[in-house]
Amino acid sequence: MTTAAVNYAKVLYELPVPEEAVNESERLLQENPELIRCLENPLIAFEAMEDIIDRIFPKEIRSFLKVVCRHKKMGVWKEIFRAYRSMSMRDKKILEAEIICVTPPQKEQLEGIQTFLCREFHVKTAEIRITEDKSLIGGFILRAGGKEFDWSLRGRYFRLRQKLTRR
């Protein structure tokens, strides 16, 4: 994530912009690639970009988006919104996590992993994204809070192989 994106996200987070307006703006940008091309295009006059922003986006976030456009930083909009979400989740004591697995965990397993994450990282809850990866052979990898817990069969195989080659 670029420094510029993080700095813009900090500014956005400190502004009195409702989270719903931020979410709606992100949705609009995701669903309209042509809109991004217009707001990034150096050949389009800034006044035209302001008009587009005024017509499409929630009023609470318009000034912020105009500044981003004026500074020609709309190219990092995804990073800005990702950093904003991370700040919001951190303040709400919500942890973002990812489970990479061969098959998705059952409900009880997922609840156990959530309990582990809450205890390990001292948070209220964990939002877990599940990614399937058949190359793990079995088990899973858990990524959260800058840490990785590798309980996959592939990971065990590589660790065993490293130990054997060191000897």
C-alpha positions in Angstrom: 0.0 0.0 0.0 1.4 3.4 -1.0 2.1 6.1 1.5 -0.1 8.5 -0.4 -3.1 6.0 -0.2 -2.6 5.6 3.6 -2.4 9.4 4.1 -5.5 10.0 2.1 -7.3 7.2 4.1 -6.2 8.9 7.3 -7.7 12.2 6.2 -10.9 10.5 5.0 -11.2 8.6 8.3 -10.8 11.9 10.3 -13.4 13.7 8.3 -17.1 13.7 9.4 -18.0 11.4 6.4 -20.6 8.7 7.4 -19.3 5.2 6.7 -22.4 4.6 4.5 -21.2 7.4 2.2 -17.7 5.9 2.0 -19.2 2.4 1.3 -21.5 3.8 -1.4 -18.6 5.7 -3.0 -16.5 2.6 -3.1 -19.3 0.6 -4.6 -19.9 3.2 -7.3 -16.2 3.1 -8.2 -16.1 -0.7 -8.3 -19.1 -1.0 -10.5 -18.2 1.7 -12.9 -14.7 1.3 -14.4 -15.5 4.0 -17.0 -16.1 6.4 -14.1 -12.5 5.7 -12.8 -11.1 6.3 -16.3 -12.8 9.7 -16.4 -11.6 10.7 -13.0 -8.1 9.6 -13.8 -7.9 11.1 -17.3 -5.5 14.1 -17.4 -7.2 15.2 -20.6 -10.5 15.9 -18.8 -10.8 19.3 -17.3 -10.9 19.4 -13.5 -14.2 21.3 -13.6 -15.7 18.4 -15.6 -14.5 15.9 -12.9 -16.0 18.1 -10.2 -19.3 18.0 -12.1 -19.2 14.2 -12.4 -18.4 13.9 -8.6 -21.3 16.3 -7.8 -23.8 14.3 -9.9 -22.8 10.8 -8.7 -21.4 10.6 -5.2 -22.9 11.2 -1.8 -22.6 14.8 -0.8 -20.6 14.1 2.4 -17.6 12.7 0.4 -17.6 15.0 -2.6 -15.0 17.5 -1.3 -12.6 14.7 -0.4 -12.9 13.1 -3.9 -12.3 16.4 -5.5 -9.1 16.8 -3.6 -8.0 13.3 -4.6 -8.8 14.2 -8.3 -7.1 17.5 -8.1 -3.9 15.8 -6.8 -4.3 13.1 -9.6 -4.4 10.3 -7.1 -7.6 8.5 -8.2 -5.3 5.7 -9.4 -4.9 4.5 -5.8 -8.6 4.7 -4.9 -8.7 0.9 -4.0 -5.8 1.3 -1.7 -7.4 4.4 0.0 -10.6 2.5 0.7 -8.8 -0.6 1.9 -6.7 1.5 4.3 -9.8 3.3 5.5 -11.5 0.0 6.2 -8.5 -1.2 8.1 -8.5 1.9 10.3 -12.2 1.5 11.0 -11.9 -2.1 11.8 -8.9 -1.5 14.1 -10.8 1.1 16.0 -13.8 -1.2 16.3 -11.5 -4.0 17.5 -12.3 -6.1 14.5 -9.5 -8.3 13.0 -9.3 -9.1 9.3 -8.1 -12.6 8.8 -7.8 -15.1 5.9 -8.1 -18.9 6.0 -6.5 -20.6 3.0 -7.7 -24.2 2.8 -8.4 -27.2 0.6 -12.0 -27.3 1.8 -13.9 -24.6 3.8 -14.1 -25.2 7.5 -17.3 -26.3 9.1 -19.3 -23.9 11.3 -17.8 -25.3 14.5 -14.3 -25.1 13.2 -14.8 -21.5 12.1 -16.1 -20.6 15.5 -13.1 -22.2 17.2 -10.8 -20.2 14.9 -12.6 -17.0 15.6 -12.3 -17.7 19.4 -8.5 -18.3 18.9 -8.1 -15.1 16.9 -10.0 -13.0 19.4 -7.9 -14.3 22.3 -4.6 -14.1 20.4 -5.1 -10.6 19.1 -7.3 -9.1 21.9 -10.1 -8.1 19.6 -13.9 -8.3 19.9 -14.4 -10.2 16.6 -12.7 -11.5 13.5 -13.9 -11.2 10.0 -12.6 -14.2 8.2 -12.2 -14.5 4.4 -11.9 -18.0 3.1 -9.7 -18.8 0.1 -9.6 -22.3 -1.4 -6.2 -23.7 -2.5 -6.0 -27.4 -3.4 -2.2 -27.3 -3.5 -2.1 -27.3 0.4 -3.0 -31.0 0.2 -4.7 -30.8 3.6 -5.0 -28.5 6.7 -5.0 -24.8 6.3 -3.0 -21.5 6.6 -4.4 -18.7 8.8 -3.2 -15.2 8.2 -4.1 -12.4 10.6 -2.5 -9.3 12.2 0.7 -9.7 10.2 1.2 -13.3 11.4 0.9 -16.5 9.5 0.0 -19.9 11.1 0.7 -22.7 8.7 -1.0 -25.9 9.6 -1.2 -27.2 6.1 0.2 -30.6 5.0 2.3 -28.8 2.3 3.8 -26.5 5.0 4.6 -29.5 7.2 6.2 -31.2 4.3 8.4 -28.2 3.5 9.4 -27.8 7.2 10.3 -31.5 7.5 12.3 -31.3 4.3 14.2 -28.2 5.6 15.1 -30.1 8.8 16.3 -33.1 6.9 18.4 -31.1 4.4 20.1 -29.2 7.3 21.3 -32.4 8.8 
